[in-house]
Amino acid sequence: MTKDYSNGEIIVHWETGKCKHAGVCVKSLPKVYKPKEKPWINIENASSEELKKQIDQCPSKALTYSLNKGGSLIWELCKPRCGLYNSC
């Protein structure tokens, strides 16, 4: 299952089945990721740049993101790891 969280500029995608609960997200941005709360991801507590930087560090790749640029979504999956980054 994938859950999406958006601030209008970026959409954070969380694939629940991929998550290994390493805690990198919580340690990096504790004001955004609060596993004991619902919703547990509050992306309004960080800038889009901060979110992208943190998501790129997700060891399980359970967190990914897409950007809303000019009304079209740009998918940025595995950007630093596998070269599948699509830029507009």
Steps between C-alpha positions, in 0.01 A plus 500: 500500500624851418396807695551849363556827686504833312570866563408604144864518390620150589322171557665256739420137420537237774486134400405331825615152394852617414570684825770333715446744790866602507399836645710713265200718419405553865859584599547736204173693523331429835250784451378332179507130587317411821427126499273515805265756342243482221575609241858413583644712216444875532681646200399857582769494772788506247583662170474302178880508471542358850249225419676408174839484672365274775300275266812443289654344814223244559684163514199288401375741232159485667490880480503662156365828369361673197496870425217708364662735248270701279211265559682181396649247733869423470586163653830479683537137593837359608662823375843464659513122488394367163498790257129486422462870573282683250547873478270732308 
